[in-house]
């Protein structure tokens, strides 16, 4: 019953971590480039028939691939 969205965080010098966050309003419709809401943005890349990669926008060297 929640609106859960994937986000990527980095605290200090530690590694990036994935989170599921509940977002109740329409704050994800317009995300400014300097906003802390960019943690919800990922670039999707598909290679071949079944390789998909999601790359974090604020942390470009961090990605998850299937």
N, C-alpha and C positions, 0 to 999 in steps of 0.2 A: 504493500500500500504506500510505498515511498517512491519519490522521484530520485533515484540514485544515479549518480554520474561519476565516471572515472576521472580522477585528478592525479597530478604528479607533484610531489613536494620535495624540497631539499632544505634541511635544517643545518645551518652552519657548514662544516666541512664534510659532514656525513654523506652517504649515498642518497640518491633520489629514492623515494618510496611511493608506491601506488596506494591510493585510498579510494573508497567509495563514499561519496558525500551526498547527503540529501539536500536538494535545492527546491524550495517551495514556491518561489516566484519566477518571473520571466527574466531574471538577471542574466541568463545565458544567451539571450537573443542578440544582444549587442555587447561585445567584449572589446574594450579599448586596449591598445597594445601595451600601455603602461600599467594596466590594472592588475591586481593580484588574481583576477579571475582567469588569466591566461593559463593557469594551472589546469584548466579543463580542456585546453586545446591540444589536439594531436593531429599530425599529418598521417594519412593512411596511404600505404604503398602496397601494391599487389604485384607479385612476380610469378610468372607461370600460372598454373591452374589452382594451386592451393597454398601459396606462401603469402601471408599478409603480415605487414609490419606497421605498428603504430609507433610514431616517433613524437616525443614530447616537444611542443613548440618552445617553451621557455628553456628546456634542457635538451638541446638538439642531439647531444651525444648519448642520450638515454632512450632506449626503445625496447619494445616487446614484440616478439615475432612468433608466428605459429606456422 
